[in-house]
Amino acid sequence: MLMGLGAMVMTSEKASELKKELLKKGEEAYKQGQALNEELKHNIKEKMKENVTINIEKAEVTKEDVVNKINELSEEDKKEILKLLKAKKNEK
């Protein structure tokens, strides 16, 4: 009976040690993962800065272009735009 009790105590101690070891390894893996994630984010930002170019072009819009676009609108859309323009005019 004492041998069985001793075996149980040893098994419990080993299980506790194993748990602590696995927890420690898990925490280390988590920290390494965080560091790798930050490094990856940094690398992506750098690559984007190196390889992405943004060009902004200002389009020249004439009154004729605006009239043509208005003519393409439905009557309902034209009424809504007219309503917005009147409201804007009344604000001034």
N, C-alpha and C positions, 0 to 999 in steps of 0.2 A: 504494500500500500504506500509506503513512503517513497518507493521508487516511482510510482505513478504520480504522486504529488510533486516530486522533484522534477520529473519530466514535464509536467504541466507548467511549473514555474519557469523552467528553462525555455519552453516553447513560448511562453508569454513574454519573457525578456527578449528573446530573439525576434518575436513579432514586433515588439516595441522598437527595437533597434532598426529593424527593416523599415518600419513606418517612418522613423526619423530620417533614415537615409534616403528613402524615396521622396519624402517631403523636401529635403534639402536639394536633391537632384531636380525636382520639379521647379523649385524656386529659382535655381540657377538657369534652367532651361527657359523659364519665363523671362528672366532678366536678359538673357542672351537674345531671345526673340524680340524683346522691346528694343534693344540696341540695334539689331539687324533691321528692324522696321524703320527706325529713325534714319539709319544710314541709307536705306532704300528710298525713303521720302526725299532725303537730301540729294541723292543721285538723280532722282527723277526731276527735281526742280532744276538742277544744274543742266541736265540734258535738254530740258525744255528751253532754258535760257539760251543754250547754244544753238538749238535747231529750229526754234519757232520764231517767225518774224510776223509782226502784225503791221499791215498796211491799211491806213485809213484814207479813203478817197472821198472827197466832197463832190457830190453829184450836182451838176448845174441843172436846176429845174426852172423852166420858163413858165410864164403865165399860160402859154399855149399848152404845155404839158399838163398843167393843173386842170385846165378846161377839158382837155381830152379825157383825163381820168374821171372827172366829174360826170361827163357824158356817158361813161361806161357803167356808172353806178345805177342801182335800182332807184325807183322813185322814193321808196321808203328810206333808203340810205341818204338820198339828197335832202329829204325833209329833216332827218336827224342832224345832218351837218348844218343845215340852215338854222335849226334850233340852237345848236351849240355856238354858232357864230353870233346870233342875236344875243345870247346870254353873255358871251364874252364882251360884246359891244356895250351892253348895259352895265358891266362891271366897271368900265372906265368912267 
